[in-house]
Amino acid sequence: MIERLLQYYCANGPSSILDLGCGKGLLVDALRAQGHDAYGCDIVWDASDFEGGAAEKSYLRTIEMQPYRLPFDDNQFDFVVSADVLEHVMDYESTFAEIHRVLKPGGISLHTFPSRYAFIEPHVFVPLATVIRSKPWLYLWAILGVRNEFQHGQDIREIVRLNYNYLKSHTNYLTGREIMKHAHLFADARFCEEVFFKQTPSTPRRQSLKKRLALQLFGENVVGRLWFIFKSAKALYLKK
């Protein structure tokens, strides 16, 4: 998903790109193989995750937390991107300020992340847990057998405890309006789901849907947004 947004906005050859919340650096490696000057950063990782060890991947770095700071120079990157990271950001103001700092003038930041209104919370798999996080609600779904891939074989109380603590401490599903309030440093801030919709290869079935709905009734951009709501995905564009 983030790769397709980059293909759309990064059309002028190799660029300097930062993957914020890069994990094992798979996207960074792919971008470097394409000729981009790509780097990644994350909160913490295990050097054993990397082939050859972390020492051979100096382009992957650890984010400083106290105070929060990305380990890169001012005005360094043409693009800062993240995939499924913003829903874990607890301090948007500091994160957006750091993204703004490391972007070059006119640089672009692209982010894809689950919607606050996703029917299934994508980490604990509990319906509507992006909004409803009470223990009775989590108990209900634990009793009904809802588990993520790490919870099989655990008892109900432990699952509820884990889900409650994880949702409270590691997720932060803001509304679109709230996100935009934190994006005040940027010259241009908007959601761009319709771009991904246009970049997604069309199957015959989707071509039919676009013809019947997008072209005849609403227009492609409207249908793109509805498709993203259904798929519970958001895409954010920020320009310095």
C-alpha positions as CSV (number, residue, x, y, z in Angstrom):
1,M,0.0,0.0,0.0
2,I,2.7,2.5,1.0
3,E,4.8,1.4,-1.9
4,R,2.0,2.3,-4.4
5,L,1.7,5.8,-2.9
6,L,5.4,6.2,-3.2
7,Q,5.3,5.1,-6.9
8,Y,2.7,7.8,-7.4
9,Y,4.4,10.7,-5.6
10,C,8.0,9.7,-6.2
11,A,8.1,9.8,-9.9
12,N,11.2,11.8,-10.6
13,G,13.9,9.2,-10.1
14,P,15.9,8.2,-7.0
15,S,15.1,10.1,-3.8
16,S,16.1,10.2,-0.2
17,I,13.5,8.3,1.8
18,L,13.0,7.6,5.5
19,D,10.8,4.6,6.6
20,L,9.5,5.6,10.1
21,G,8.8,2.5,12.1
22,C,10.7,0.3,9.7
23,G,10.7,-2.9,11.7
24,K,13.2,-5.3,10.1
25,G,13.9,-2.9,7.3
26,L,12.3,-4.9,4.5
27,L,10.9,-1.8,2.7
28,V,14.2,0.1,3.2
29,D,16.1,-2.8,1.6
30,A,13.7,-2.8,-1.3
31,L,13.9,0.9,-1.8
32,R,17.7,0.8,-1.7
33,A,17.7,-2.0,-4.3
34,Q,15.7,0.4,-6.5
35,G,18.4,3.1,-6.2
36,H,16.9,5.3,-3.5
37,D,18.9,6.7,-0.7
38,A,16.7,5.0,1.9
39,Y,17.0,4.8,5.7
40,G,14.8,3.4,8.4
41,C,14.3,4.0,12.1
42,D,12.2,2.3,14.9
43,I,11.9,2.3,18.6
44,V,13.8,-0.9,19.3
45,W,14.9,-4.1,17.6
46,D,16.9,-7.2,18.0
47,A,20.1,-7.3,16.0
48,S,19.6,-11.0,15.4
49,D,16.6,-10.1,13.2
50,F,18.9,-8.9,10.5
51,E,20.9,-11.0,8.1
52,G,24.5,-10.3,8.7
53,G,23.7,-8.4,11.9
54,A,22.7,-4.8,12.5
55,A,26.3,-3.6,12.2
56,E,26.0,-4.1,8.4
57,K,22.9,-2.1,8.3
58,S,23.9,1.3,9.6
59,Y,21.1,2.8,7.6
60,L,18.7,1.4,10.2
61,R,18.7,3.4,13.4
62,T,17.0,3.6,16.8
63,I,14.7,6.4,17.6
64,E,15.6,8.4,20.7
65,M,12.7,8.6,23.1
66,Q,13.7,11.0,25.9
67,P,13.2,13.5,24.3
68,Y,11.7,12.1,21.2
69,R,14.0,12.6,18.3
70,L,14.6,10.9,14.9
71,P,18.3,10.1,14.5
72,F,18.7,12.2,11.3
73,D,19.7,15.7,10.3
74,D,17.4,18.6,9.6
75,N,16.2,18.8,6.0
76,Q,17.6,15.4,5.1
77,F,14.8,13.6,3.3
78,D,12.6,14.1,0.2
79,F,10.1,11.6,1.7
80,V,9.2,10.2,5.1
81,V,6.8,7.3,5.0
82,S,5.2,4.9,7.4
83,A,3.0,1.8,7.1
84,D,0.7,0.8,10.0
85,V,2.6,3.0,12.4
86,L,0.4,6.0,13.2
87,E,-2.1,4.0,15.1
88,H,0.7,3.3,17.6
89,V,1.8,6.9,18.0
90,M,0.9,8.3,21.4
91,D,2.3,11.8,20.9
92,Y,1.3,13.0,17.4
93,E,2.6,16.5,18.1
94,S,6.2,15.5,18.7
95,T,6.1,12.9,15.9
96,F,4.9,15.3,13.3
97,A,7.3,17.9,14.5
98,E,10.2,15.5,14.0
99,I,8.9,14.5,10.6
100,H,8.7,18.1,9.6
101,R,12.3,18.7,10.9
102,V,13.9,16.0,8.8
103,L,12.0,16.7,5.6
104,K,13.6,19.0,3.0
105,P,11.6,22.1,2.1
106,G,8.8,20.9,-0.1
107,G,9.3,17.3,1.1
108,I,6.4,14.9,1.4
109,S,5.4,12.5,4.2
110,L,3.0,9.6,3.4
111,H,1.3,7.4,5.9
112,T,-1.0,4.4,5.7
113,F,-2.8,3.1,8.8
114,P,-6.0,1.5,10.0
115,S,-9.1,3.6,10.3
116,R,-10.5,4.5,13.8
117,Y,-13.7,3.1,12.4
118,A,-12.4,-0.3,11.4
119,F,-14.9,-3.0,12.3
120,I,-12.2,-5.4,13.5
121,E,-9.2,-3.9,15.4
122,P,-6.3,-5.3,13.5
123,H,-4.0,-6.3,16.4
124,V,-6.3,-7.9,19.0
125,F,-9.0,-8.9,16.4
126,V,-11.8,-7.7,18.7
127,P,-14.7,-6.0,16.8
128,L,-14.9,-2.2,17.4
129,A,-12.0,-2.3,19.8
130,T,-10.6,0.8,18.1
131,V,-13.3,2.7,19.9
132,I,-14.8,0.4,22.6
133,R,-12.1,-0.7,25.0
134,S,-13.9,-1.6,28.2
135,K,-13.1,-4.8,30.0
136,P,-16.7,-6.1,29.7
137,W,-16.5,-5.7,25.9
138,L,-13.2,-7.5,25.8
139,Y,-14.5,-10.3,28.0
140,L,-17.4,-10.8,25.7
141,W,-15.2,-11.5,22.7
142,A,-12.7,-13.5,24.7
143,I,-15.6,-15.8,25.8
144,L,-16.7,-16.1,22.2
145,G,-13.3,-17.3,21.3
146,V,-11.7,-14.3,19.6
147,R,-7.9,-14.6,19.6
148,N,-5.0,-13.1,17.8
149,E,-2.2,-15.3,16.6
150,F,-0.3,-15.0,19.9
151,Q,-3.1,-15.9,22.3
152,H,-4.1,-19.5,21.5
153,G,-4.1,-21.6,24.6
154,Q,-4.3,-18.7,27.0
155,D,-7.2,-18.4,29.5
156,I,-9.9,-15.7,29.1
157,R,-8.7,-13.5,32.0
158,E,-5.2,-13.4,30.6
159,I,-6.4,-12.5,27.1
160,V,-8.6,-9.7,28.5
161,R,-5.6,-8.4,30.5
162,L,-3.3,-8.5,27.5
163,N,-5.8,-6.9,25.2
164,Y,-6.8,-4.2,27.6
165,N,-3.2,-3.2,28.4
166,Y,-2.1,-3.3,24.7
167,L,-5.0,-1.2,23.5
168,K,-4.5,1.3,26.3
169,S,-0.7,1.6,26.1
170,H,0.1,0.9,22.4
171,T,-2.7,2.1,20.2
172,N,-4.1,5.6,19.6
173,Y,-6.9,5.8,17.0
174,L,-7.6,9.4,16.4
175,T,-10.3,10.9,14.3
176,G,-9.4,12.5,11.0
177,R,-10.1,15.9,12.5
178,E,-7.8,15.3,15.4
179,I,-5.0,14.1,13.2
180,M,-5.3,17.3,11.1
181,K,-5.0,19.5,14.2
182,H,-1.6,18.0,14.9
183,A,-0.5,18.5,11.3
184,H,-0.5,22.3,11.6
185,L,3.2,22.6,10.8
186,F,2.7,21.4,7.3
187,A,1.9,23.6,4.3
188,D,-0.5,20.9,2.9
189,A,-2.2,18.2,4.9
190,R,-4.9,15.9,3.5
191,F,-6.1,12.3,3.3
192,C,-5.3,10.7,0.0
193,E,-7.0,7.3,-0.1
194,E,-8.3,8.0,-3.7
195,V,-4.7,8.0,-4.9
196,F,-4.2,4.4,-3.7
197,F,-7.5,3.5,-5.2
198,K,-6.3,4.7,-8.6
199,Q,-3.0,2.9,-8.2
200,T,-4.6,-0.4,-7.3
201,P,-4.7,-2.8,-10.2
202,S,-8.2,-3.3,-11.3
203,T,-9.7,-6.8,-11.6
204,P,-12.6,-7.3,-14.0
205,R,-15.0,-7.3,-11.0
206,R,-13.5,-4.0,-9.8
207,Q,-13.6,-2.5,-13.3
208,S,-17.3,-3.3,-13.3
209,L,-17.8,-1.7,-9.9
210,K,-15.9,1.4,-11.0
211,K,-17.9,1.6,-14.2
212,R,-21.3,1.2,-12.6
213,L,-20.7,3.3,-9.5
214,A,-17.6,5.6,-10.0
215,L,-18.3,6.7,-13.6
216,Q,-22.1,6.6,-13.7
217,L,-23.0,7.8,-10.2
218,F,-20.4,9.4,-8.0
219,G,-17.1,9.7,-9.7
220,E,-13.9,7.7,-9.0
221,N,-12.7,9.8,-6.0
222,V,-15.9,9.3,-4.0
223,V,-15.9,5.6,-4.7
224,G,-12.2,5.4,-3.8
225,R,-13.0,6.9,-0.4
226,L,-15.9,4.6,0.2
227,W,-13.8,1.6,-0.8
228,F,-11.2,2.6,1.8
229,I,-13.8,3.1,4.5
230,F,-15.0,-0.5,3.7
231,K,-11.4,-1.8,3.8
232,S,-10.8,0.2,7.0
233,A,-7.6,1.9,5.7
234,K,-6.5,5.5,5.8
235,A,-3.8,7.3,3.8
236,L,-2.3,10.6,4.9
237,Y,-0.4,13.2,2.8
238,L,1.7,15.9,4.5
239,K,3.9,18.4,2.6
240,K,6.4,20.7,4.2
